[in-house]
Amino acid sequence: MSFFITSADGASALTPAGYVASVVILVAVFVIGLAIANRGQKMTARSMAFSAVALAIAFLLSYVKLFEMPWGGSVTLCSMLFVVLIGYWYGPGVGFTAAFAFSMLQLMQSGGSYMLSPLQVCMDYLFAFTALGISGFFRNKKHGLLLGYICAVIVRGLFHVIGGYLFWMDYMPDNFPKSLAVIYPFAYNYSFLLAEAVITIIIISLPPVKNGLTTITKLARGENA
C-alpha cells in the first residue's frame, strides 16, 4: 500500500490511503500531545473539548476565503485566530500541540497535493502553522490575545519567507516587479497574512466580539463567566 505518489516533476502527493493514515496519526498526535502538554496538571474534558472545537472551527474557516491577493495567497475569515485562542486559553504546551495538529490539517488540505521536499513541507506547513502556538506565552499578559495573535502571525510569516527563498523564487508571478524580486517572499507572504491580521484585529476589537471572547475565555479556563 502506497501513501505517496510522485509526479514527473518530482513533486509528491498523498494517496487516499495516505490521507487516511494522516488523519489517524493526527488524532493520535493531538491526544498524546495534549496529555504531554498538560503533564503535571489535570487534563480536563473542558480543555480537550474547547481545544478540539476551536481547532475544528479554524479548519473550517480556512476554507472561507474572503479574497485573493494580487500576487497570490488567500485571506481567510479569521482562521488563525481560533488556533491562537487555544494557546491563549491554556498556555504554550497545549497551544503548540493544537497548532501542530492544525499544521497537519493544512498539509492535508493543500500541501498534500504538492510537496517538493521534507524541508519545504516543514517551512510551509509544520513549522509555519505550529508557530501560531506562540500565543501561549502571552496567556497572562495584558492584552495577551492581541499581542499573542500579532506575534504568531509575524513568526508564521518568517517561516513562509524562508521557505519562499529556498523553494519558490522560480515561481514568482509575471505581474511582480522584476526589480523587486529580492523581496518577493516577504511581499507575497506578508501581504495576505497582514491583510487577514488587520481584518481579524478589527473584528475582535468590536465591543460585542471583545466581550464575547472574554466570556468564552473564562468558560474555556473554567473561571466564573
C-alpha positions in Angstrom: 0.0 0.0 0.0 1.4 3.3 -1.1 0.9 6.6 0.9 2.6 8.9 -1.7 2.6 9.2 -5.4 5.4 11.1 -7.2 4.7 13.2 -10.3 7.0 13.7 -13.3 8.4 17.0 -11.9 9.5 15.3 -8.7 6.6 16.6 -6.5 4.9 14.2 -4.1 1.2 13.9 -3.3 -0.8 11.9 -0.7 -2.8 9.0 -2.0 -6.2 8.2 -0.4 -4.5 5.8 1.9 -2.1 8.5 2.8 -4.9 10.8 3.8 -6.5 8.2 6.0 -3.1 7.4 7.6 -2.5 11.1 8.1 -5.8 11.6 9.9 -5.2 8.6 12.2 -1.7 10.0 13.0 -3.1 13.5 13.5 -5.7 12.3 16.0 -3.1 10.3 17.9 -0.6 13.1 18.0 -3.3 15.6 19.2 -4.4 13.4 22.1 -0.9 12.3 23.1 0.4 15.9 22.7 -2.4 17.3 24.9 -1.6 14.7 27.6 2.1 15.6 27.5 1.4 19.4 27.4 -0.8 19.0 30.5 1.8 16.9 32.3 1.7 17.8 36.0 -1.7 19.4 35.5 -5.1 17.9 35.4 -6.2 17.5 31.8 -9.9 18.1 31.9 -12.7 17.3 29.5 -13.2 21.0 29.2 -9.8 21.8 27.9 -9.9 19.0 25.4 -13.4 19.9 24.2 -12.7 23.6 23.8 -9.4 22.9 22.0 -11.0 20.4 19.7 -13.9 22.7 18.8 -11.6 25.7 18.3 -9.3 23.6 16.0 -12.3 22.4 14.0 -13.6 26.0 13.6 -10.2 27.1 12.5 -10.0 24.4 9.9 -13.5 25.1 8.6 -12.7 28.9 8.4 -9.6 28.2 6.4 -11.9 27.2 3.6 -13.7 30.6 3.8 -11.6 32.7 1.5 -12.5 36.4 1.5 -10.3 37.3 -1.4 -7.1 36.6 -3.2 -4.1 38.9 -3.1 -2.7 40.2 -6.5 0.5 38.1 -6.2 -1.2 35.1 -4.7 -2.2 34.0 -1.3 -5.7 33.8 0.2 -7.1 35.9 3.0 -9.4 33.7 5.1 -12.0 34.6 7.7 -10.1 34.7 11.0 -8.9 31.1 10.7 -5.6 31.8 12.6 -7.5 33.4 15.4 -9.1 30.2 16.6 -5.7 28.4 16.7 -4.2 31.4 18.6 -7.1 31.2 21.1 -6.1 27.7 22.2 -2.6 28.9 23.3 -4.1 32.0 24.9 -6.5 29.8 26.9 -4.2 27.1 28.1 -0.6 28.2 27.6 2.3 27.2 25.2 2.2 23.5 25.8 -1.4 23.0 24.6 -1.0 25.9 22.2 1.8 24.4 20.2 0.2 20.9 20.3 -3.0 22.3 18.8 -1.1 24.4 16.3 0.9 21.4 15.2 -2.3 19.5 14.7 -3.6 22.4 12.6 -0.4 22.3 10.5 -1.1 18.7 9.7 -4.7 19.6 8.7 -3.4 22.3 6.4 -0.9 19.9 4.9 -3.7 17.5 4.1 -5.9 20.3 2.8 -3.4 21.8 0.3 0.2 20.8 0.9 -0.5 17.2 0.4 -1.1 17.9 -3.3 2.3 19.3 -3.9 5.4 18.5 -1.7 8.8 19.4 -3.0 10.9 18.1 -0.1 10.7 17.4 3.6 12.2 20.8 4.4 9.8 22.6 2.2 6.9 20.9 3.9 8.3 21.9 7.3 8.8 25.5 6.4 5.5 26.0 4.6 3.3 23.9 6.9 4.7 22.2 10.0 6.9 25.0 11.3 4.8 27.9 10.0 1.4 26.9 11.4 2.8 25.4 14.6 4.3 28.9 15.2 0.7 30.0 16.0 1.0 28.3 19.3 3.4 31.0 20.4 0.3 32.9 21.7 0.5 30.7 24.7 3.4 32.7 26.1 1.0 35.7 26.3 -1.6 33.8 28.3 -1.4 36.0 31.4 -0.3 39.2 29.8 -2.3 42.4 29.5 -3.8 42.5 26.0 -2.4 39.0 25.7 -4.7 37.8 22.9 -3.9 40.8 20.7 -0.2 40.6 21.4 -0.1 36.8 21.0 -2.0 37.0 17.7 0.3 39.6 16.2 3.4 37.8 17.3 2.1 34.5 16.0 1.3 35.9 12.6 4.7 37.5 12.3 6.6 34.3 13.2 4.4 32.2 10.9 5.3 34.6 8.1 9.0 34.3 8.8 8.9 30.5 8.2 7.0 31.1 5.0 9.5 33.7 3.9 12.5 31.4 4.5 10.7 28.7 2.5 10.0 31.2 -0.2 13.7 32.0 -0.6 14.7 28.3 -0.5 12.0 26.8 -2.8 9.7 29.3 -4.5 11.7 32.0 -6.2 11.3 30.4 -9.6 7.5 30.6 -9.2 7.4 34.4 -8.9 4.4 35.6 -11.0 4.9 37.8 -14.1 3.0 40.7 -12.6 5.5 41.1 -9.7 8.1 43.8 -10.5 11.4 42.1 -11.5 13.4 44.9 -9.9 11.9 43.9 -6.5 12.4 40.2 -6.9 14.7 40.1 -3.8 11.7 41.0 -1.6 9.2 38.7 -3.3 8.9 36.1 -0.5 8.3 39.0 2.0 5.7 40.7 -0.2 3.9 37.5 -1.2 3.6 36.1 2.3 3.1 39.1 4.4 0.6 40.7 2.0 -2.1 38.1 2.7 -1.1 37.4 6.3 -1.2 41.0 7.4 -4.4 41.6 5.4 -6.0 38.8 7.4 -4.5 40.1 10.6 -5.9 43.6 10.1 -9.3 42.3 9.4 -9.2 40.0 12.4 -7.9 42.7 14.8 -10.7 45.0 13.7 -13.3 42.3 14.3 -12.0 41.3 17.7 -11.8 44.9 18.7 -15.6 45.4 18.2 -17.2 45.7 21.7 -19.7 42.8 21.2 -17.0 40.5 19.9 -14.5 41.5 22.5 -17.0 40.9 25.3 -17.9 37.5 23.8 -14.3 36.4 23.6 -13.8 37.4 27.2 -16.8 35.3 28.2 -15.6 32.3 26.2 -12.1 32.6 27.6 -13.5 32.4 31.1 -15.6 29.4 30.2 -12.6 27.7 28.5 -10.5 28.2 31.6 -13.2 27.2 34.0 -13.4 30.6 35.5 -16.6 32.4 36.5 -18.1 34.0 33.4 
